[in-house]
Amino acid sequence: MPEDWNGPGMEKLWLYNLHYFDTLAAGDRQSKTGIHKDLIDKWIDENIPGWGNGWEPYPLSLRIGNWIKWGLGGGRLSEQAVHSLAIQVRFLNRRLEFHLLGNHLLANAKALVLAGLFFDGDEADRWLYKGIQILERQLPEQVLRDGGHFELSPMYHAIILEDFLDLVNGIKALGHGDSKANDLDRTLRDRIPAMLEWLSIMCHSDGDIAFFNDAALGIGPRLADLTAYAGRLGFETGGRGRIGSRVLEASGYVRLETQRAVLLADVGRIGPDYLPGHAHADTLSFELSLDGKRVFVNSGISCYGNSEERLLQRGTAAHNTLRLGGRNSSEVWGGFRVARRAYPMGLDVEIGEQGGRIRCGHDGYARQRLHGNPVHWRTWVLGDHYLEIRDRVAGANQVIENFFHLYPETQVDLESKTIRLGELKLSFDSDVGMEVVPTLFYPEFGKAIPNLCLKLRPENNESRIRFQF
């Protein structure tokens, strides 16, 4: 029904996904060509130009790219669809998201470049060159020196990496020797290997992303799919093997690895000062996997928009870090806002043959003018068979809570101080009181899974916990 595309009782993100047309890129798309063609025609018939969710710049950009990719990948865009596509690009061209910047503006620019390559004529050239100009201006800022996207979300990093691969693919198929398009191709090819390496560092050994900032499974492409895509485009992707311990200095993430364990720690800023929309109050949080299984996980996200659930998911208590005085380490508010925020300090990393040591602090609570201007310091030490975490809050006289969220189906026995996940067993010991509380894990949009959280309640400003495995 026409009204279903913009149902007033539906979540905004759900409605956006109806208009993205990501289904055109599904793995079984070759067998669904007729269904996809009918769906495109249905969208055209039931969406008035310029009105509704599908004509907002972000879903518009994604749909333009997906229709063009589908048309070049074996689908046949009807004359009506090509005409509609031209109208959509003209509409987008007048509504680029310079007010939002970040991944939104990159998506706009990608759509303009692909449309400029797909169509012929002076107008198409203007779309192409405007998209190229935007990318050339944004890439030096948005892609950091270590290859990470500056919004510091592994999920959005994967989405943007796929966008860049699509652009390389589009230029290869339709560039026809255009000098500016070739310049963009070289620029992208220079950045893609580091971006692919960054993503591999930020994934657990199960091949999926860690949950820092806005991150969920099933939205961005998986590392394996991106690696295969890059290989088809001529990028060197073989021989990676074990990643090992790495410091992503520009992004503010550290990976420590042993034969059994992968530790990923957030020791960086929450994102660009002017663009914190996808940031969480997760400074000095971490995730840990053992023998290929996730053990400690940040809570993820299941929704966007302005809701209490979204605030809880962005809050410090939903992450594996310390909360002081019931406050968030960074003041997340609204759906995509942050007020006073934490800044890291004093990062010190020692990497050994197996694991290593990380020490870092942040001033988020001092910036909120809590009494004593407290600073949280955390030290992780990862060895062959153990992880020890030490926390100190300098200058604090507020209630301290320390959270360790466990992967679903993990069992905790406080009496024997053991953690079990299937055949995996850990023992733990701490010098402070602790309890186990029920929480929720949000690995995908629209999904909430019960899990447990080991919660420490230090009575003074220092605490220690050691996990043996």
C-alpha positions as CSV (number, residue, x, y, z in Angstrom):
1,M,0.0,0.0,0.0
2,P,1.3,3.5,-0.8
3,E,0.9,4.6,2.9
4,D,3.1,1.8,4.1
5,W,6.2,3.6,2.9
6,N,5.6,6.4,5.4
7,G,3.5,4.7,8.2
8,P,3.2,7.2,11.0
9,G,3.3,4.5,13.7
10,M,6.5,3.0,12.5
11,E,10.1,3.7,13.7
12,K,11.9,6.2,11.5
13,L,14.8,3.9,11.0
14,W,12.5,1.1,9.9
15,L,10.9,3.4,7.3
16,Y,14.3,4.6,6.1
17,N,15.3,0.9,5.5
18,L,12.3,0.4,3.3
19,H,13.6,3.1,1.0
20,Y,17.3,2.1,1.0
21,F,16.8,-0.9,-1.4
22,D,19.7,-2.8,0.2
23,T,17.8,-5.9,-0.8
24,L,19.1,-5.4,-4.4
25,A,22.5,-6.3,-3.2
26,A,21.5,-9.5,-1.5
27,G,23.5,-12.6,-2.1
28,D,20.7,-14.4,-4.0
29,R,19.8,-11.3,-6.2
30,Q,20.3,-13.1,-9.5
31,S,17.3,-15.3,-8.7
32,K,15.2,-12.3,-7.7
33,T,15.7,-10.0,-10.7
34,G,12.0,-10.0,-11.6
35,I,11.0,-9.4,-7.9
36,H,13.5,-6.5,-7.6
37,K,12.3,-4.9,-10.9
38,D,8.7,-5.0,-9.7
39,L,9.8,-3.5,-6.3
40,I,11.5,-0.6,-8.1
41,D,8.4,0.0,-10.2
42,K,6.2,-0.2,-7.1
43,W,8.3,2.4,-5.3
44,I,8.1,4.8,-8.3
45,D,4.3,4.4,-8.5
46,E,3.7,4.8,-4.8
47,N,6.1,7.6,-3.8
48,I,5.3,11.1,-4.9
49,P,8.5,13.0,-6.0
50,G,9.8,15.2,-3.2
51,W,7.5,13.9,-0.5
52,G,8.1,11.4,2.4
53,N,10.9,9.6,4.0
54,G,12.3,8.2,0.8
55,W,13.1,11.7,-0.5
56,E,15.2,12.7,2.5
57,P,18.9,13.0,1.4
58,Y,20.3,10.0,3.2
59,P,17.9,7.3,2.1
60,L,17.8,9.0,-1.3
61,S,21.6,8.7,-1.6
62,L,21.6,5.0,-0.6
63,R,18.8,4.2,-3.0
64,I,20.4,6.0,-6.0
65,G,23.6,3.9,-5.4
66,N,21.7,0.7,-5.0
67,W,19.6,1.1,-8.1
68,I,22.7,2.0,-10.2
69,K,24.7,-1.0,-8.8
70,W,21.8,-3.3,-9.5
71,G,21.5,-1.9,-13.0
72,L,25.2,-2.5,-13.7
73,G,25.2,-5.9,-12.0
74,G,22.8,-7.7,-14.3
75,G,19.5,-6.0,-13.5
76,R,17.7,-4.1,-16.2
77,L,16.4,-0.7,-15.1
78,S,13.2,0.2,-17.1
79,E,12.9,3.5,-18.9
80,Q,10.6,4.6,-16.1
81,A,13.2,3.7,-13.5
82,V,16.0,5.5,-15.4
83,H,13.7,8.6,-15.6
84,S,12.9,8.4,-11.9
85,L,16.6,8.0,-11.1
86,A,17.5,11.2,-12.9
87,I,14.7,13.0,-10.9
88,Q,16.1,11.6,-7.7
89,V,19.6,12.8,-8.4
90,R,18.4,16.3,-9.3
91,F,16.5,16.4,-6.1
92,L,19.5,15.2,-4.0
93,N,21.9,17.6,-5.8
94,R,19.9,20.6,-4.2
95,R,19.8,19.1,-0.7
96,L,23.3,17.8,0.2
97,E,23.8,17.4,3.9
98,F,26.5,19.9,4.6
99,H,24.8,20.7,7.8
100,L,25.4,17.1,9.0
101,L,28.7,16.3,7.3
102,G,30.3,13.0,8.3
103,N,29.1,9.7,6.8
104,H,25.9,11.4,5.5
105,L,27.8,13.8,3.2
106,L,30.1,11.0,2.0
107,A,26.9,9.0,1.1
108,N,25.6,12.1,-0.8
109,A,28.9,12.4,-2.7
110,K,29.0,8.7,-3.6
111,A,25.5,9.0,-5.1
112,L,26.5,12.0,-7.2
113,V,29.6,10.3,-8.5
114,L,27.9,7.1,-9.4
115,A,25.0,9.0,-11.1
116,G,27.5,11.2,-13.0
117,L,29.2,8.1,-14.3
118,F,26.0,6.3,-15.1
119,F,24.4,9.1,-17.1
120,D,25.8,11.1,-20.0
121,G,25.8,14.8,-20.8
122,D,26.7,18.1,-19.2
123,E,24.4,17.7,-16.2
124,A,25.8,14.3,-15.4
125,D,29.3,15.8,-15.6
126,R,28.3,18.4,-13.1
127,W,27.0,15.7,-10.7
128,L,30.2,13.8,-11.1
129,Y,32.6,16.7,-10.5
130,K,30.6,18.0,-7.6
131,G,30.7,14.5,-5.9
132,I,34.4,14.2,-6.6
133,Q,35.0,17.7,-5.2
134,I,33.2,16.9,-2.0
135,L,35.1,13.6,-1.5
136,E,38.5,15.3,-2.2
137,R,37.7,17.9,0.5
138,Q,36.3,15.4,3.1
139,L,38.6,12.4,2.8
140,P,41.7,14.0,4.4
141,E,39.6,14.8,7.5
142,Q,37.3,11.9,7.6
143,V,39.8,9.1,7.1
144,L,42.3,9.2,9.9
145,R,46.1,8.5,9.6
146,D,45.6,4.9,10.9
147,G,42.8,4.3,8.3
148,G,39.8,4.7,10.7
149,H,36.8,6.8,9.9
150,F,36.7,9.8,12.2
151,E,33.3,9.0,13.8
152,L,35.0,6.0,15.4
153,S,32.1,3.5,14.8
154,P,33.3,0.2,13.4
155,M,29.8,-0.2,11.9
156,Y,29.9,3.0,10.0
157,H,33.6,2.4,9.1
158,A,32.5,-0.8,7.3
159,I,29.7,1.0,5.5
160,I,32.0,3.7,4.3
161,L,34.7,1.2,3.2
162,E,32.1,-0.5,1.1
163,D,31.1,2.9,-0.4
164,F,34.7,3.5,-1.4
165,L,35.0,0.1,-3.0
166,D,31.7,0.8,-4.9
167,L,33.2,4.0,-6.2
168,V,36.4,2.2,-7.3
169,N,34.2,-0.4,-9.0
170,G,32.0,2.3,-10.7
171,I,35.0,4.2,-12.0
172,K,36.5,1.0,-13.3
173,A,33.3,0.2,-15.2
174,L,32.1,3.6,-16.3
175,G,35.0,6.1,-15.9
176,H,35.9,6.0,-19.6
177,G,39.3,7.6,-18.9
178,D,37.9,10.8,-17.2
179,S,40.9,12.4,-15.6
180,K,39.1,13.6,-12.5
181,A,37.5,10.2,-11.9
182,N,40.9,8.6,-12.3
183,D,42.4,11.0,-9.7
184,L,39.6,10.0,-7.3
185,D,40.3,6.3,-8.1
186,R,44.0,6.8,-7.1
187,T,43.0,8.7,-3.9
188,L,40.6,5.9,-2.9
189,R,43.1,3.2,-3.7
190,D,45.6,4.9,-1.5
191,R,43.3,4.8,1.5
192,I,41.4,1.5,1.1
193,P,44.2,-0.9,2.3
194,A,44.6,1.0,5.6
195,M,40.8,1.1,6.1
196,L,40.6,-2.6,5.5
197,E,43.4,-3.2,8.0
198,W,41.7,-0.9,10.5
199,L,38.5,-3.0,10.3
200,S,40.4,-6.2,10.7
201,I,42.0,-4.9,13.9
202,M,38.6,-3.8,15.3
203,C,37.0,-7.2,14.7
204,H,37.0,-10.2,17.1
205,S,38.2,-13.5,15.9
206,D,34.6,-14.4,14.9
207,G,35.0,-11.9,12.1
208,D,32.5,-9.4,13.4
209,I,32.9,-5.9,14.7
210,A,33.4,-4.8,18.3
211,F,30.6,-2.7,19.9
212,F,32.1,0.7,20.3
213,N,30.0,3.9,19.8
214,D,27.0,3.2,17.5
215,A,27.6,-0.4,16.3
216,A,25.4,-3.4,15.6
217,L,25.6,-6.4,13.4
218,G,23.6,-6.8,10.2
219,I,23.9,-3.2,9.1
220,G,27.4,-2.8,7.6
221,P,29.0,-5.5,5.5
222,R,31.2,-8.1,7.3
223,L,35.0,-8.0,7.1
224,A,35.1,-11.2,5.0
225,D,32.8,-9.8,2.4
226,L,34.7,-6.5,2.2
227,T,38.0,-8.4,1.9
228,A,36.6,-10.6,-0.9
229,Y,35.2,-7.5,-2.7
230,A,38.6,-5.7,-2.4
231,G,40.3,-8.7,-3.8
232,R,38.1,-8.8,-6.8
233,L,39.1,-5.1,-7.5
234,G,42.7,-6.0,-7.4
235,F,43.7,-5.1,-3.9
236,E,46.2,-7.3,-2.1
237,T,44.3,-9.1,0.6
238,G,46.1,-12.4,1.1
239,G,48.4,-13.6,3.7
240,R,47.0,-11.6,6.7
241,G,47.1,-14.4,9.2
242,R,47.1,-13.5,12.9
243,I,46.7,-9.7,13.4
244,G,48.5,-9.5,16.7
245,S,48.6,-6.6,19.1
246,R,48.2,-3.2,17.5
247,V,47.8,0.5,18.5
248,L,45.4,2.6,16.4
249,E,46.9,5.9,17.7
250,A,44.8,8.4,15.6
251,S,41.5,6.6,16.4
252,G,42.2,5.8,20.1
253,Y,41.8,2.0,20.1
254,V,44.2,-0.6,21.2
255,R,44.2,-4.3,20.4
256,L,46.1,-6.8,22.6
257,E,46.2,-10.4,21.4
258,T,47.5,-13.7,22.8
259,Q,47.2,-17.2,21.5
260,R,43.8,-17.4,23.2
261,A,42.6,-13.9,23.8
262,V,41.7,-10.7,21.9
263,L,41.3,-7.5,24.0
264,L,40.0,-4.4,22.3
265,A,40.1,-1.2,24.4
266,D,38.7,2.3,23.8
267,V,41.3,4.9,24.9
268,G,40.4,7.7,22.5
269,R,38.0,10.6,22.1
270,I,34.3,9.9,21.5
271,G,34.6,11.3,17.9
272,P,34.9,14.7,16.3
273,D,34.0,17.6,18.6
274,Y,31.5,19.0,16.1
275,L,30.0,15.6,15.1
276,P,29.3,13.4,18.2
277,G,26.0,12.0,16.9
278,H,27.1,8.3,16.9
279,A,29.2,8.6,20.1
280,H,28.6,6.7,23.3
281,A,29.8,7.4,26.9
282,D,32.2,4.5,26.6
283,T,35.6,5.9,27.3
284,L,38.0,3.3,28.7
285,S,35.6,0.5,27.9
286,F,36.8,-2.8,26.5
287,E,35.7,-6.1,24.9
288,L,37.3,-9.5,25.3
289,S,37.0,-12.8,23.4
290,L,38.6,-16.1,24.3
291,D,39.1,-19.1,22.0
292,G,37.0,-17.4,19.4
293,K,34.1,-16.7,21.7
294,R,33.0,-13.3,23.0
295,V,33.1,-13.1,26.8
296,F,32.9,-9.4,27.7
297,V,30.8,-7.2,25.4
298,N,29.6,-3.6,25.3
299,S,25.8,-3.6,25.0
300,G,25.4,-2.4,21.4
301,I,22.4,-0.6,20.0
302,S,18.9,-1.6,18.9
303,C,17.3,1.7,18.0
304,Y,17.8,5.3,16.9
305,G,15.6,8.4,17.6
306,N,14.8,10.2,20.9
307,S,14.0,7.5,23.4
308,E,14.9,6.4,26.9
309,E,16.1,3.1,25.5
310,R,18.5,5.0,23.2
311,L,19.9,7.0,26.1
312,L,20.4,3.9,28.1
313,Q,22.3,2.2,25.3
314,R,24.6,5.2,24.9
315,G,25.2,5.5,28.6
316,T,28.3,4.5,30.5
317,A,26.5,1.7,32.5
318,A,25.9,-0.1,29.2
319,H,29.6,-0.5,28.6
320,N,32.5,-2.2,30.3
321,T,33.9,0.7,32.2
322,L,33.4,2.7,35.4
323,R,30.6,5.1,36.3
324,L,31.0,7.8,38.9
325,G,28.2,9.4,40.9
326,G,25.5,7.9,38.6
327,R,26.8,10.2,35.8
328,N,27.8,9.2,32.3
329,S,31.4,9.8,31.4
330,S,30.2,12.0,28.6
331,E,26.9,13.8,28.7
332,V,24.9,12.0,26.0
333,W,21.4,13.4,25.4
334,G,18.7,13.5,22.8
335,G,19.2,10.8,20.1
336,F,22.5,12.1,18.7
337,R,23.8,14.8,21.0
338,V,26.7,15.1,23.5
339,A,27.3,18.0,25.8
340,R,30.5,17.9,28.1
341,R,32.5,15.0,27.0
342,A,35.5,12.9,28.2
343,Y,39.0,13.5,26.8
344,P,41.7,10.8,27.2
345,M,45.0,11.5,28.8
346,G,48.3,9.8,29.6
347,L,48.0,6.9,27.2
348,D,50.9,4.4,27.7
349,V,51.0,1.0,25.9
350,E,53.5,-1.8,26.3
351,I,53.2,-4.6,23.8
352,G,54.9,-8.0,24.5
353,E,55.1,-11.2,22.5
354,Q,51.9,-12.3,24.2
355,G,49.5,-9.5,25.2
356,G,50.7,-6.4,26.9
357,R,49.8,-3.5,29.1
358,I,47.6,-0.4,28.5
359,R,47.2,2.5,30.9
360,C,45.0,5.6,30.2
361,G,42.9,8.2,32.0
362,H,40.0,10.5,31.1
363,D,38.6,13.7,32.5
364,G,35.0,13.3,31.7
365,Y,33.8,13.5,35.3
366,A,36.0,16.5,36.0
367,R,34.6,18.3,33.1
368,Q,31.1,17.8,34.6
369,R,32.5,19.6,37.7
370,L,32.0,16.8,40.1
371,H,33.5,17.5,43.5
372,G,37.2,17.0,43.6
373,N,37.6,17.2,39.8
374,P,37.9,13.4,39.6
375,V,39.9,11.6,36.8
376,H,39.4,8.0,36.0
377,W,42.6,6.0,35.4
378,R,42.5,2.4,34.1
379,T,45.2,-0.2,33.5
380,W,44.7,-3.5,31.6
381,V,47.3,-6.2,31.7
382,L,46.7,-9.2,29.4
383,G,48.9,-12.3,29.7
384,D,48.8,-15.8,28.3
385,H,46.2,-17.0,30.8
386,Y,44.9,-13.9,32.5
387,L,43.5,-10.4,32.3
388,E,43.9,-8.0,35.2
389,I,42.1,-4.6,35.3
390,R,43.0,-1.9,37.8
391,D,40.9,1.3,38.2
392,R,41.7,4.4,40.2
393,V,39.6,7.5,40.5
394,A,41.8,10.4,41.6
395,G,39.9,13.0,43.7
396,A,36.5,11.2,43.9
397,N,34.1,11.0,46.8
398,Q,31.1,9.8,44.8
399,V,29.6,6.3,44.5
400,I,31.7,4.2,42.1
401,E,30.2,1.4,39.9
402,N,32.3,-0.8,37.6
403,F,30.5,-2.8,34.9
404,F,31.5,-6.0,33.2
405,H,28.8,-7.1,30.7
406,L,28.9,-10.8,29.7
407,Y,27.9,-12.3,26.5
408,P,24.4,-13.9,26.5
409,E,24.1,-17.4,28.0
410,T,27.2,-16.9,30.1
411,Q,26.7,-18.1,33.7
412,V,28.3,-16.5,36.8
413,D,28.8,-18.1,40.2
414,L,29.8,-15.5,42.8
415,E,30.4,-18.1,45.5
416,S,33.0,-20.1,43.5
417,K,33.9,-16.9,41.5
418,T,33.6,-18.6,38.2
419,I,32.3,-17.6,34.7
420,R,31.1,-20.3,32.3
421,L,30.2,-20.0,28.6
422,G,29.7,-23.4,27.2
423,E,33.0,-25.3,27.7
424,L,34.9,-22.1,28.4
425,K,35.6,-21.4,32.1
426,L,37.2,-18.4,33.8
427,S,37.8,-17.8,37.4
428,F,38.0,-14.3,38.9
429,D,39.2,-12.6,42.0
430,S,38.7,-9.0,43.2
431,D,39.5,-6.9,46.2
432,V,36.0,-5.2,46.3
433,G,32.4,-6.2,46.7
434,M,30.5,-7.4,43.7
435,E,27.1,-8.5,42.5
436,V,25.5,-10.0,39.4
437,V,22.7,-8.0,37.8
438,P,20.5,-8.8,34.8
439,T,21.0,-6.6,31.8
440,L,20.3,-6.6,28.0
441,F,22.5,-7.1,25.0
442,Y,21.6,-5.3,21.7
443,P,23.6,-7.0,18.9
444,E,21.2,-5.9,16.1
445,F,18.6,-3.2,15.5
446,G,15.3,-4.3,16.9
447,K,16.8,-7.1,19.0
448,A,17.3,-7.3,22.8
449,I,18.8,-10.4,24.5
450,P,19.0,-11.0,28.2
451,N,22.5,-11.2,29.6
452,L,24.3,-10.7,32.9
453,C,26.6,-8.0,34.2
454,L,29.2,-8.5,36.9
455,K,29.1,-5.2,38.8
456,L,31.8,-4.0,41.2
457,R,31.1,-1.5,44.0
458,P,34.4,-0.2,45.4
459,E,34.3,1.5,48.8
460,N,37.4,3.5,48.1
461,N,38.9,5.1,45.0
462,E,40.8,2.0,43.8
463,S,39.7,-1.5,42.6
464,R,41.3,-4.5,41.0
465,I,39.8,-7.6,39.3
466,R,41.7,-10.5,37.7
467,F,40.3,-13.0,35.4
468,Q,42.1,-16.3,35.0
469,F,41.5,-18.5,32.0
